[in-house]
Amino acid sequence: MNSIDPTFILSNHIECGLWSGIGIAMLIAATRQAGAVRRDCLVGGITFLVFGASDWVEATTGAWWRPWWLLAWKALCLLVLLCLLIRYAKRHATRSRSL
């Protein structure tokens, strides 16, 4: 029987709480925004919640790359977050140029 290190499980549960907390904060922040920023906060909040859930699953599998669909799940979340970061940087650059 292959047992998973209890420290590994605990650290993944802590990560789950961290990412979920960030997701909830972004969803709350979305209520104070409008337009594209609101949409990006909603997408980011949901993505962080889903990413947190992937850490919960990881705690039961023993690895972030196993099974293959967990790796795909995490990669998709990171891709969405990267896209949101690029959108934010473009908005910020446009705003800076207009000042």
Helices and strands as residue ranges (DSSP letters): H 6-30, H 35-61, H 68-98
